[in-house]
């Protein structure tokens, strides 16, 4: 899981450098889109095939889904 956190932090830093005047609310929307695309890619690659389909219902992120499994 630390890899996801590191990836996210790196994307945030890169985004802040590229758009220093970007409004926080808009930045959050863009970062949510980045994480959504990353989560979708992981699902399509089969990285979460061990998770029952029902765990994805009404869940937010992959981390939320994994937390349901615990």
HUHU-V328220 format. One record per helix or strand of 2 or more residues. SS is the DSSP state (H for helix, E for strand). FROM is the first residue (numbers start at 1). TO is the last residue. If there is no record, write none. Layout:
# HUHU-V328220
ss->{SS SS}
from->{FROM FROM}
to->{TO TO}
This chain:
# HUHU-V328220
ss->{H H H H}
from->{2 24 53 62}
to->{18 44 56 69}
